[in-house]
Amino acid sequence: MQAKAFMRDMILSELEDIVGVENVSTGDSEMLAYGVDYFWIGRMWADRGQKLPVPEFVVRPKSAEEISRLLKVANYYKIPVHTWGGGSGSQGGALAMAGGITLDTKRMNKLIEIDEKSRTITAEAGMVFQQLEWYANERGYSCMHIPSCLTCGTVGGALAHRGIGIMSSKYGKIDDQCLQMEIVLPNGDIIETLPVPKHAAGPDLNQIFIGSEGTLGIITKATFKLFEQPESRQFRAFMFPNLTEGLAAGRDIMQKIKPSIMRLYDEAETTSIIKKIIDVEEKGNFMNVALEGIRRIVDIEMEILCEICEKHGGRDMGSEYGERWYDNRITFFYPGHIMDIPQMFGTMDTVSDYKNAEKIYWAMKNAIESNFPGVRFIAHCSHWYEWGTMIYDRFILDTPPQDPDEAIRLHNQIWNTGVRAAMANGGVINDHHGIGLKLSRLMKEQYGPAMQVFEGLKKSLDPNGIMNPYKLGL
Amino acid sequence: MLSQIAQKHADACRFCWMCRHLCPVGLQTGKEANTPRAKGLQLSLTQRGSASFDANMAEGMYECLLCDACTNDCVTGFEPPLYIREARTQAMVEDIAPAPVVQVLDNIERTGNIYGEEKPTFPSKDNAEVLLYVGEVAACRVPQLAEAYMRLLDKAGISYMTLEQEPPSGAMLGDLIGFTQEVQDQGAACVKALDASGADTVIVLDSYDAAVMRQRWPEWGLSAKAQIITATAFLDQLVQEGKLKLRSLNQTATYHDDSRAARTLQEFEPPRALLAAAGIALSEMFLHRDLAKCCGSSLANAYMPQITLLTAQGRWHDALRTQAQLLVTTCPQSMELLGRAVPQDMELIDLYTLLERACE
């Protein structure tokens, strides 16, 4: 936006008129808070003293109606609008790369309803997910969406990038857990998806907007499934001789029972991060499984789990390691425990069927380690489906280039190499972190001609292209 | 601008998102700047020379209750209040603190309290072994709490005195400008006054004062001759010793742990024991004890009343979900803050007034 003379003040007045003077920010220092999300490049950029990508205005609406009015103003002036929830995304999806307006949703944090009859919970999209979980917990339920960003991401943020939690193998991803949404379209119209997600009334409207990362509209309200808290949660850990057997065991487990947590680590991660946190002192492929629900069923599932793992050479390590992992499940993400600047790092979480999973793992590992000397590659599989699994591949470079432009170039080369190796072997560009700015350039490679479906939607819903520019390849 | 240790903490927090769900100000204002991460990032950028510590940033540093919910959550032990307090010092040094904050500082400098008023005095006996340190909030805004406490002491046969010129402990000024020498001097003057009283026990009504006396004074090399005990803990002892007998009120209530009692003093049991002794069935809020959500502080209320109204409403929102119709607290500051936003059909009462009703 290039506003001349006092035009900026004219626009500011309109924004203030909608949300109130106290809910519009333009102060330089306050903008800095929106200039960095969890994206490595943004963090490195800040660390190296570079100028941050900040918006010109931050608005904090209280309702879908206010958002509707804001989007009408933004469309009239053709001002970019970037939606910000917790700002905890790792893909740069919330950064205001085109300037303009950042719409911070966190004032929209009301609990709307807990329907115990239907076992659903409905809240505004700016609520931090932990708050939603606590509301559920107060009544003895859980949403069972327990990601590492539980305490910092919002309801809308989880939906916008198709998030996932550690319990996903039993309770599903966010797109399985969400039943209905309210969305403000770029033209200001407020729409609701159908009351229930299973129907034969055309394509699923929910799934068009879940994962749209603020490019097609703004999610303002959502309803989720509620689950009863499990009567029993039991852990068991195993050490497999290799990844092949571990993956085969994981597949067989998913065919026969429903673990909530199942995490299989490659040897590099078993002997590094897992060793550090839970003190496992041996080589191999560590697997941690949690079973939960009615105790009698869990007891039977545990027998089946042990049988499957034994069949695949998994050595039973008992319950202690799994319990220790669970107790430390958030510890991994606090300063001092998680990778941080000055290291360069990234998580290329890909997803594939079982047929290709191990092939993808080795292809990515070889591509990255052979092309980028000094870069370490570690991985684990932590979200499992009946047909395949997610591979949480991470690269780490301890001493990246000091020059920020050079660092970005290397960062993107590593990402291109890793993600292309995954896609070439049947993997999908991303499982649950989303696309954002980080992977935007690779979306057309992933989708090919199918990308025109998204481009058509974008053109139709957002003809002025104001919604979160440069993200999702749109 | 920041000390080395504060810089280390700010740098650790700048890219960590983990504790925002507990920030009472962030949750109510919805501002990203009101997260420990944002404040750490801003200060970290100033240290790197890529941002200026300006009035806008200084204002943000004051939009924090210093309630330590973030510190309490941090697995690796980082403390956002550490760098926020130091930033406040810097804001004062650079003369960029918000005008309402400067007004409160003027009040403290003129009168010794945040209200800029003459502090009321309370009836007192001479040469008692026990001294009741009332504190400025109870004295100026919640005298009924202090008076109820004094009547309980009378009923228990405890002879006590108060100070006619009660000096500030340093709690308010320390939160306003950071732990500067001026604040430590305030603490030293308070120690001197307590020592001069000859009391061997000092009962402290306001947990903010108790926290600074117990935690900060020793760090500053200060030590009062008397034993320092919170009002609630002292009362609990009296009940346990049978000096104060309570009958059952047969009511249900929820209890608000104030942030300094909960997270600095970690004193949870005495108020609960007293409630139980008075036959009060406790219906706990989901966030209680060390997780309790701060409702605001009297200091913050003095310079940002719009925001503390929101934080008080936030705590009432928690209380309403317990189904209890009575909210009890021991904290004078909580009484002042929560008192601004009592919902319909709810009653706010301090523990001491409630216990008076239960006295046989």
Interface residues (C-beta under 8 A of the other chain):
Chain A: E22 N23 S25 G27 D28 S29 E30 L32 A33 Y34 V36 Y38 R43 A46 D47 G49 Q50 K51 V58 R60 W84 G86 G87 S88 D104 T105 K106 R107 M108 N109 G126 V128 Q130 Q131 W134 N137 E138 C149 T151 C152 G153 I330 T331 F333 Y334 P335 G336 H337 D340 I341
Chain B: A12 C13 R14 F15 C16 W17 M18 C19 R20 H21 L22 G26 L27 T29 G30 K31 E32 A33 T35 R37 A38 L41 Q42 S44 L45 R48 G49 S50 A51 S52 D54 N56 M57 E59 G60 D73 C74 V75 T76 F78 F286 L287 Q306 R321
